Amino acid sequence: MNRAFGKKRFTYRIGCGMVNRIEQEKGMDEIRKAFYMDADEFVERYDRLLDVYR
């Protein structure tokens, strides 16, 4: 997340929002998988979740 959004509190808030959305849509198993993903794969796969906040 730092790589995509910087190292400010905003990064933390975006990360929390993304984790919440992943859990809502895919469940806890998907969150476990997400924590082990490469940063590029994570952003590519889950960037669309931020569309809710735009």
N, CA, C and O atoms as a Tripos MOL2 file, in Angstrom:
@<TRIPOS>MOLECULE
protein
  216   215    54     0     0
PROTEIN
NO_CHARGES

@<TRIPOS>ATOM
      1 N           0.8140   -1.1820    0.0000 N.3       1 MET1
      2 CA          0.0000    0.0000    0.0000 C.3       1 MET1
      3 C           0.8640    1.2550    0.0000 C.2       1 MET1
      4 O           0.5260    2.2390   -0.6580 O.2       1 MET1
      5 N           1.9700    1.2290    0.7300 N.am      2 ASN2
      6 CA          2.8570    2.4030    0.7240 C.3       2 ASN2
      7 C           3.3170    2.7140   -0.6850 C.2       2 ASN2
      8 O           3.4090    3.8770   -1.0790 O.2       2 ASN2
      9 N           3.6020    1.6830   -1.4300 N.am      3 ARG3
     10 CA          4.0950    1.8640   -2.7930 C.3       3 ARG3
     11 C           3.0480    2.5410   -3.6690 C.2       3 ARG3
     12 O           3.3800    3.3520   -4.5340 O.2       3 ARG3
     13 N           1.7900    2.2040   -3.4380 N.am      4 ALA4
     14 CA          0.7310    2.7610   -4.2680 C.3       4 ALA4
     15 C           0.2560    4.1370   -3.7920 C.2       4 ALA4
     16 O          -0.0870    4.9910   -4.6090 O.2       4 ALA4
     17 N           0.2360    4.3490   -2.4800 N.am      5 PHE5
     18 CA         -0.4120    5.5460   -1.9480 C.3       5 PHE5
     19 C           0.4710    6.4200   -1.0720 C.2       5 PHE5
     20 O           0.0220    7.4830   -0.6430 O.2       5 PHE5
     21 N           1.7060    6.0230   -0.7850 N.am      6 GLY6
     22 CA          2.5830    6.8260    0.0540 C.3       6 GLY6
     23 C           2.5690    6.3440    1.4970 C.2       6 GLY6
     24 O           1.8910    5.3690    1.8230 O.2       6 GLY6
     25 N           3.3080    7.0170    2.3540 N.am      7 LYS7
     26 CA          3.4850    6.5420    3.7240 C.3       7 LYS7
     27 C           2.7200    7.3810    4.7490 C.2       7 LYS7
     28 O           3.1330    7.4430    5.9070 O.2       7 LYS7
     29 N           1.6690    7.9980    4.3770 N.am      8 LYS8
     30 CA          0.8910    8.8260    5.2900 C.3       8 LYS8
     31 C          -0.3050    8.0430    5.8330 C.2       8 LYS8
     32 O          -0.5580    6.9100    5.4240 O.2       8 LYS8
     33 N          -1.0270    8.6610    6.7530 N.am      9 ARG9
     34 CA         -2.2010    8.0150    7.3530 C.3       9 ARG9
     35 C          -3.2150    7.6020    6.2880 C.2       9 ARG9
     36 O          -3.9490    6.6300    6.4700 O.2       9 ARG9
     37 N          -3.2560    8.3270    5.1970 N.am     10 PHE10
     38 CA         -4.1550    7.9920    4.1010 C.3      10 PHE10
     39 C          -3.9500    6.5500    3.6510 C.2      10 PHE10
     40 O          -4.9100    5.8460    3.3390 O.2      10 PHE10
     41 N          -2.7040    6.1210    3.6190 N.am     11 THR11
     42 CA         -2.3810    4.7480    3.2290 C.3      11 THR11
     43 C          -3.0560    3.7510    4.1500 C.2      11 THR11
     44 O          -3.6290    2.7620    3.6920 O.2      11 THR11
     45 N          -2.9910    4.0050    5.4370 N.am     12 TYR12
     46 CA         -3.6210    3.1230    6.4250 C.3      12 TYR12
     47 C          -5.1270    3.0600    6.1920 C.2      12 TYR12
     48 O          -5.7170    1.9800    6.2050 O.2      12 TYR12
     49 N          -5.7370    4.2010    5.9810 N.am     13 ARG13
     50 CA         -7.1910    4.2530    5.7960 C.3      13 ARG13
     51 C          -7.6210    3.5390    4.5170 C.2      13 ARG13
     52 O          -8.6240    2.8250    4.5060 O.2      13 ARG13
     53 N          -6.8680    3.7330    3.4510 N.am     14 ILE14
     54 CA         -7.1660    3.0320    2.1950 C.3      14 ILE14
     55 C          -7.0220    1.5240    2.3980 C.2      14 ILE14
     56 O          -7.8660    0.7450    1.9560 O.2      14 ILE14
     57 N          -5.9430    1.1260    3.0690 N.am     15 GLY15
     58 CA         -5.7120   -0.2980    3.3340 C.3      15 GLY15
     59 C          -6.8470   -0.9220    4.1290 C.2      15 GLY15
     60 O          -7.3090   -2.0170    3.8050 O.2      15 GLY15
     61 N          -7.2960   -0.2350    5.1620 N.am     16 CYS16
     62 CA         -8.4160   -0.7460    5.9740 C.3      16 CYS16
     63 C          -9.6830   -0.8720    5.1320 C.2      16 CYS16
     64 O         -10.4100   -1.8620    5.2230 O.2      16 CYS16
     65 N          -9.9320    0.1390    4.3170 N.am     17 GLY17
     66 CA        -11.1030    0.0820    3.4440 C.3      17 GLY17
     67 C         -11.0380   -1.0660    2.4660 C.2      17 GLY17
     68 O         -12.0390   -1.7340    2.2090 O.2      17 GLY17
     69 N          -9.8510   -1.2960    1.9190 N.am     18 MET18
     70 CA         -9.6950   -2.3970    0.9660 C.3      18 MET18
     71 C          -9.8780   -3.7460    1.6500 C.2      18 MET18
     72 O         -10.5330   -4.6350    1.1070 O.2      18 MET18
     73 N          -9.3060   -3.9000    2.8320 N.am     19 VAL19
     74 CA         -9.4600   -5.1620    3.5620 C.3      19 VAL19
     75 C         -10.9320   -5.4070    3.8750 C.2      19 VAL19
     76 O         -11.4140   -6.5320    3.7380 O.2      19 VAL19
     77 N         -11.6420   -4.3780    4.2890 N.am     20 ASN20
     78 CA        -13.0740   -4.5330    4.5710 C.3      20 ASN20
     79 C         -13.8450   -4.9550    3.3300 C.2      20 ASN20
     80 O         -14.7040   -5.8340    3.3950 O.2      20 ASN20
     81 N         -13.5390   -4.3310    2.2030 N.am     21 ARG21
     82 CA        -14.2340   -4.6810    0.9580 C.3      21 ARG21
     83 C         -13.8940   -6.0960    0.4960 C.2      21 ARG21
     84 O         -14.7680   -6.8270    0.0310 O.2      21 ARG21
     85 N         -12.6270   -6.4800    0.6250 N.am     22 ILE22
     86 CA        -12.2360   -7.8440    0.2480 C.3      22 ILE22
     87 C         -13.0180   -8.8480    1.0950 C.2      22 ILE22
     88 O         -13.5380   -9.8360    0.5770 O.2      22 ILE22
     89 N         -13.0970   -8.5880    2.3890 N.am     23 GLU23
     90 CA        -13.8290   -9.5080    3.2650 C.3      23 GLU23
     91 C         -15.3110   -9.5580    2.8950 C.2      23 GLU23
     92 O         -15.9010  -10.6390    2.8690 O.2      23 GLU23
     93 N         -15.9110   -8.4220    2.6130 N.am     24 GLN24
     94 CA        -17.3270   -8.3880    2.2430 C.3      24 GLN24
     95 C         -17.5990   -9.1730    0.9660 C.2      24 GLN24
     96 O         -18.5680   -9.9270    0.8850 O.2      24 GLN24
     97 N         -16.7380   -8.9900   -0.0250 N.am     25 GLU25
     98 CA        -16.9710   -9.6020   -1.3330 C.3      25 GLU25
     99 C         -16.4790  -11.0370   -1.4440 C.2      25 GLU25
    100 O         -17.1150  -11.8630   -2.0980 O.2      25 GLU25
    101 N         -15.3460  -11.3410   -0.8060 N.am     26 LYS26
    102 CA        -14.7000  -12.6320   -1.0430 C.3      26 LYS26
    103 C         -14.5400  -13.4990    0.2100 C.2      26 LYS26
    104 O         -14.3760  -14.7140    0.1020 O.2      26 LYS26
    105 N         -14.5860  -12.8860    1.3950 N.am     27 GLY27
    106 CA        -14.4410  -13.6460    2.6290 C.3      27 GLY27
    107 C         -13.0230  -13.6230    3.1840 C.2      27 GLY27
    108 O         -12.0970  -13.1090    2.5570 O.2      27 GLY27
    109 N         -12.8820  -14.1860    4.3620 N.am     28 MET28
    110 CA        -11.6250  -14.1540    5.0950 C.3      28 MET28
    111 C         -10.5050  -14.9220    4.4020 C.2      28 MET28
    112 O          -9.3410  -14.5350    4.5110 O.2      28 MET28
    113 N         -10.8240  -15.9860    3.7030 N.am     29 ASP29
    114 CA         -9.7710  -16.7330    2.9910 C.3      29 ASP29
    115 C          -9.0770  -15.8670    1.9480 C.2      29 ASP29
    116 O          -7.8670  -15.9800    1.7530 O.2      29 ASP29
    117 N          -9.8280  -15.0090    1.2820 N.am     30 GLU30
    118 CA         -9.2420  -14.1230    0.2820 C.3      30 GLU30
    119 C          -8.3160  -13.0920    0.9340 C.2      30 GLU30
    120 O          -7.2980  -12.7180    0.3520 O.2      30 GLU30
    121 N          -8.6630  -12.6340    2.1300 N.am     31 ILE31
    122 CA         -7.7900  -11.7020    2.8550 C.3      31 ILE31
    123 C          -6.4650  -12.3770    3.1680 C.2      31 ILE31
    124 O          -5.4020  -11.7770    3.0060 O.2      31 ILE31
    125 N          -6.5290  -13.6150    3.6130 N.am     32 ARG32
    126 CA         -5.2840  -14.3500    3.8970 C.3      32 ARG32
    127 C          -4.4070  -14.4430    2.6500 C.2      32 ARG32
    128 O          -3.1930  -14.2540    2.7260 O.2      32 ARG32
    129 N          -5.0140  -14.7310    1.5160 N.am     33 LYS33
    130 CA         -4.2590  -14.8100    0.2580 C.3      33 LYS33
    131 C          -3.6730  -13.4500   -0.1010 C.2      33 LYS33
    132 O          -2.5330  -13.3610   -0.5560 O.2      33 LYS33
    133 N          -4.4510  -12.3950    0.1020 N.am     34 ALA34
    134 CA         -4.0150  -11.0450   -0.2720 C.3      34 ALA34
    135 C          -2.7610  -10.6270    0.4840 C.2      34 ALA34
    136 O          -1.9150   -9.9270   -0.0740 O.2      34 ALA34
    137 N          -2.6220  -11.0330    1.7260 N.am     35 PHE35
    138 CA         -1.4570  -10.6460    2.5180 C.3      35 PHE35
    139 C          -0.1600  -11.2390    1.9890 C.2      35 PHE35
    140 O           0.9220  -10.7240    2.2720 O.2      35 PHE35
    141 N          -0.2620  -12.3060    1.2330 N.am     36 TYR36
    142 CA          0.9360  -12.9510    0.6990 C.3      36 TYR36
    143 C           1.2100  -12.6070   -0.7620 C.2      36 TYR36
    144 O           2.1830  -13.0910   -1.3420 O.2      36 TYR36
    145 N           0.3570  -11.7700   -1.3620 N.am     37 MET37
    146 CA          0.5320  -11.4010   -2.7640 C.3      37 MET37
    147 C           1.6520  -10.3900   -2.9410 C.2      37 MET37
    148 O           1.9520   -9.6040   -2.0430 O.2      37 MET37
    149 N           2.2490  -10.4290   -4.0930 N.am     38 ASP38
    150 CA          3.1740   -9.3980   -4.5210 C.3      38 ASP38
    151 C           2.3890   -8.0800   -4.6090 C.2      38 ASP38
    152 O           1.2030   -8.0860   -4.9380 O.2      38 ASP38
    153 N           3.0440   -6.9650   -4.3190 N.am     39 ALA39
    154 CA          2.3750   -5.6610   -4.3050 C.3      39 ALA39
    155 C           1.6990   -5.3400   -5.6340 C.2      39 ALA39
    156 O           0.5730   -4.8430   -5.6510 O.2      39 ALA39
    157 N           2.3710   -5.6170   -6.7370 N.am     40 ASP40
    158 CA          1.7890   -5.3230   -8.0520 C.3      40 ASP40
    159 C           0.5270   -6.1490   -8.3020 C.2      40 ASP40
    160 O          -0.4670   -5.6350   -8.8150 O.2      40 ASP40
    161 N           0.5750   -7.4170   -7.9410 N.am     41 GLU41
    162 CA         -0.5950   -8.2770   -8.1170 C.3      41 GLU41
    163 C          -1.7480   -7.8090   -7.2360 C.2      41 GLU41
    164 O          -2.8990   -7.7980   -7.6710 O.2      41 GLU41
    165 N          -1.4410   -7.4220   -6.0000 N.am     42 PHE42
    166 CA         -2.4620   -6.9360   -5.0730 C.3      42 PHE42
    167 C          -3.1790   -5.7170   -5.6510 C.2      42 PHE42
    168 O          -4.4090   -5.6690   -5.6810 O.2      42 PHE42
    169 N          -2.4070   -4.7360   -6.1070 N.am     43 VAL43
    170 CA         -3.0100   -3.5120   -6.6480 C.3      43 VAL43
    171 C          -3.8140   -3.8290   -7.9080 C.2      43 VAL43
    172 O          -4.9170   -3.3120   -8.0900 O.2      43 VAL43
    173 N          -3.2720   -4.6650   -8.7640 N.am     44 GLU44
    174 CA         -3.9700   -5.0210   -9.9910 C.3      44 GLU44
    175 C          -5.2960   -5.7250   -9.6870 C.2      44 GLU44
    176 O          -6.3120   -5.4510  -10.3260 O.2      44 GLU44
    177 N          -5.2780   -6.6180   -8.7250 N.am     45 ARG45
    178 CA         -6.4680   -7.4120   -8.4140 C.3      45 ARG45
    179 C          -7.5210   -6.6220   -7.6490 C.2      45 ARG45
    180 O          -8.7150   -6.7910   -7.8950 O.2      45 ARG45
    181 N          -7.1010   -5.7700   -6.7320 N.am     46 TYR46
    182 CA         -8.0530   -5.1440   -5.8140 C.3      46 TYR46
    183 C          -8.2690   -3.6550   -6.0310 C.2      46 TYR46
    184 O          -9.0710   -3.0530   -5.3170 O.2      46 TYR46
    185 N          -7.5910   -3.0420   -6.9800 N.am     47 ASP47
    186 CA         -7.7690   -1.6050   -7.2370 C.3      47 ASP47
    187 C          -9.2270   -1.2510   -7.5010 C.2      47 ASP47
    188 O          -9.6760   -0.1720   -7.1120 O.2      47 ASP47
    189 N          -9.9550   -2.1120   -8.1360 N.am     48 ARG48
    190 CA        -11.3420   -1.8300   -8.4550 C.3      48 ARG48
    191 C         -12.1960   -1.6080   -7.2130 C.2      48 ARG48
    192 O         -13.2340   -0.9500   -7.2850 O.2      48 ARG48
    193 N         -11.7710   -2.1490   -6.0830 N.am     49 LEU49
    194 CA        -12.5190   -1.9680   -4.8400 C.3      49 LEU49
    195 C         -12.5510   -0.5030   -4.4130 C.2      49 LEU49
    196 O         -13.4580   -0.0790   -3.6970 O.2      49 LEU49
    197 N         -11.5680    0.2600   -4.8510 N.am     50 LEU50
    198 CA        -11.5350    1.6780   -4.5070 C.3      50 LEU50
    199 C         -12.5580    2.4810   -5.2940 C.2      50 LEU50
    200 O         -12.8480    3.6230   -4.9370 O.2      50 LEU50
    201 N         -13.1090    1.9080   -6.3590 N.am     51 ASP51
    202 CA        -14.0980    2.6240   -7.1660 C.3      51 ASP51
    203 C         -15.3060    3.0470   -6.3440 C.2      51 ASP51
    204 O         -15.9700    4.0290   -6.6750 O.2      51 ASP51
    205 N         -15.5910    2.3210   -5.2850 N.am     52 VAL52
    206 CA        -16.7170    2.6390   -4.4130 C.3      52 VAL52
    207 C         -16.5100    4.0020   -3.7570 C.2      52 VAL52
    208 O         -17.4750    4.7140   -3.4800 O.2      52 VAL52
    209 N         -15.2630    4.3580   -3.5120 N.am     53 TYR53
    210 CA        -14.9590    5.5820   -2.8000 C.3      53 TYR53
    211 C         -14.7480    6.7840   -3.7220 C.2      53 TYR53
    212 O         -14.5140    7.8910   -3.2380 O.2      53 TYR53
    213 N         -14.8260    6.5930   -5.0040 N.am     54 ARG54
    214 CA        -14.5950    7.7000   -5.9570 C.3      54 ARG54
    215 C         -15.8620    8.4540   -6.2090 C.2      54 ARG54
    216 O         -15.8670    9.4150   -6.9790 O.2      54 ARG54
@<TRIPOS>BOND
     1     1     2 1
     2     2     3 1
     3     3     4 2
     4     3     5 am
     5     5     6 1
     6     6     7 1
     7     7     8 2
     8     7     9 am
     9     9    10 1
    10    10    11 1
    11    11    12 2
    12    11    13 am
    13    13    14 1
    14    14    15 1
    15    15    16 2
    16    15    17 am
    17    17    18 1
    18    18    19 1
    19    19    20 2
    20    19    21 am
    21    21    22 1
    22    22    23 1
    23    23    24 2
    24    23    25 am
    25    25    26 1
    26    26    27 1
    27    27    28 2
    28    27    29 am
    29    29    30 1
    30    30    31 1
    31    31    32 2
    32    31    33 am
    33    33    34 1
    34    34    35 1
    35    35    36 2
    36    35    37 am
    37    37    38 1
    38    38    39 1
    39    39    40 2
    40    39    41 am
    41    41    42 1
    42    42    43 1
    43    43    44 2
    44    43    45 am
    45    45    46 1
    46    46    47 1
    47    47    48 2
    48    47    49 am
    49    49    50 1
    50    50    51 1
    51    51    52 2
    52    51    53 am
    53    53    54 1
    54    54    55 1
    55    55    56 2
    56    55    57 am
    57    57    58 1
    58    58    59 1
    59    59    60 2
    60    59    61 am
    61    61    62 1
    62    62    63 1
    63    63    64 2
    64    63    65 am
    65    65    66 1
    66    66    67 1
    67    67    68 2
    68    67    69 am
    69    69    70 1
    70    70    71 1
    71    71    72 2
    72    71    73 am
    73    73    74 1
    74    74    75 1
    75    75    76 2
    76    75    77 am
    77    77    78 1
    78    78    79 1
    79    79    80 2
    80    79    81 am
    81    81    82 1
    82    82    83 1
    83    83    84 2
    84    83    85 am
    85    85    86 1
    86    86    87 1
    87    87    88 2
    88    87    89 am
    89    89    90 1
    90    90    91 1
    91    91    92 2
    92    91    93 am
    93    93    94 1
    94    94    95 1
    95    95    96 2
    96    95    97 am
    97    97    98 1
    98    98    99 1
    99    99   100 2
   100    99   101 am
   101   101   102 1
   102   102   103 1
   103   103   104 2
   104   103   105 am
   105   105   106 1
   106   106   107 1
   107   107   108 2
   108   107   109 am
   109   109   110 1
   110   110   111 1
   111   111   112 2
   112   111   113 am
   113   113   114 1
   114   114   115 1
   115   115   116 2
   116   115   117 am
   117   117   118 1
   118   118   119 1
   119   119   120 2
   120   119   121 am
   121   121   122 1
   122   122   123 1
   123   123   124 2
   124   123   125 am
   125   125   126 1
   126   126   127 1
   127   127   128 2
   128   127   129 am
   129   129   130 1
   130   130   131 1
   131   131   132 2
   132   131   133 am
   133   133   134 1
   134   134   135 1
   135   135   136 2
   136   135   137 am
   137   137   138 1
   138   138   139 1
   139   139   140 2
   140   139   141 am
   141   141   142 1
   142   142   143 1
   143   143   144 2
   144   143   145 am
   145   145   146 1
   146   146   147 1
   147   147   148 2
   148   147   149 am
   149   149   150 1
   150   150   151 1
   151   151   152 2
   152   151   153 am
   153   153   154 1
   154   154   155 1
   155   155   156 2
   156   155   157 am
   157   157   158 1
   158   158   159 1
   159   159   160 2
   160   159   161 am
   161   161   162 1
   162   162   163 1
   163   163   164 2
   164   163   165 am
   165   165   166 1
   166   166   167 1
   167   167   168 2
   168   167   169 am
   169   169   170 1
   170   170   171 1
   171   171   172 2
   172   171   173 am
   173   173   174 1
   174   174   175 1
   175   175   176 2
   176   175   177 am
   177   177   178 1
   178   178   179 1
   179   179   180 2
   180   179   181 am
   181   181   182 1
   182   182   183 1
   183   183   184 2
   184   183   185 am
   185   185   186 1
   186   186   187 1
   187   187   188 2
   188   187   189 am
   189   189   190 1
   190   190   191 1
   191   191   192 2
   192   191   193 am
   193   193   194 1
   194   194   195 1
   195   195   196 2
   196   195   197 am
   197   197   198 1
   198   198   199 1
   199   199   200 2
   200   199   201 am
   201   201   202 1
   202   202   203 1
   203   203   204 2
   204   203   205 am
   205   205   206 1
   206   206   207 1
   207   207   208 2
   208   207   209 am
   209   209   210 1
   210   210   211 1
   211   211   212 2
   212   211   213 am
   213   213   214 1
   214   214   215 1
   215   215   216 2
@<TRIPOS>SUBSTRUCTURE
     1 MET1         2 RESIDUE 1 A MET
     2 ASN2         6 RESIDUE 1 A ASN
     3 ARG3        10 RESIDUE 1 A ARG
     4 ALA4        14 RESIDUE 1 A ALA
     5 PHE5        18 RESIDUE 1 A PHE
     6 GLY6        22 RESIDUE 1 A GLY
     7 LYS7        26 RESIDUE 1 A LYS
     8 LYS8        30 RESIDUE 1 A LYS
     9 ARG9        34 RESIDUE 1 A ARG
    10 PHE10       38 RESIDUE 1 A PHE
    11 THR11       42 RESIDUE 1 A THR
    12 TYR12       46 RESIDUE 1 A TYR
    13 ARG13       50 RESIDUE 1 A ARG
    14 ILE14       54 RESIDUE 1 A ILE
    15 GLY15       58 RESIDUE 1 A GLY
    16 CYS16       62 RESIDUE 1 A CYS
    17 GLY17       66 RESIDUE 1 A GLY
    18 MET18       70 RESIDUE 1 A MET
    19 VAL19       74 RESIDUE 1 A VAL
    20 ASN20       78 RESIDUE 1 A ASN
    21 ARG21       82 RESIDUE 1 A ARG
    22 ILE22       86 RESIDUE 1 A ILE
    23 GLU23       90 RESIDUE 1 A GLU
    24 GLN24       94 RESIDUE 1 A GLN
    25 GLU25       98 RESIDUE 1 A GLU
    26 LYS26      102 RESIDUE 1 A LYS
    27 GLY27      106 RESIDUE 1 A GLY
    28 MET28      110 RESIDUE 1 A MET
    29 ASP29      114 RESIDUE 1 A ASP
    30 GLU30      118 RESIDUE 1 A GLU
    31 ILE31      122 RESIDUE 1 A ILE
    32 ARG32      126 RESIDUE 1 A ARG
    33 LYS33      130 RESIDUE 1 A LYS
    34 ALA34      134 RESIDUE 1 A ALA
    35 PHE35      138 RESIDUE 1 A PHE
    36 TYR36      142 RESIDUE 1 A TYR
    37 MET37      146 RESIDUE 1 A MET
    38 ASP38      150 RESIDUE 1 A ASP
    39 ALA39      154 RESIDUE 1 A ALA
    40 ASP40      158 RESIDUE 1 A ASP
    41 GLU41      162 RESIDUE 1 A GLU
    42 PHE42      166 RESIDUE 1 A PHE
    43 VAL43      170 RESIDUE 1 A VAL
    44 GLU44      174 RESIDUE 1 A GLU
    45 ARG45      178 RESIDUE 1 A ARG
    46 TYR46      182 RESIDUE 1 A TYR
    47 ASP47      186 RESIDUE 1 A ASP
    48 ARG48      190 RESIDUE 1 A ARG
    49 LEU49      194 RESIDUE 1 A LEU
    50 LEU50      198 RESIDUE 1 A LEU
    51 ASP51      202 RESIDUE 1 A ASP
    52 VAL52      206 RESIDUE 1 A VAL
    53 TYR53      210 RESIDUE 1 A TYR
    54 ARG54      214 RESIDUE 1 A ARG
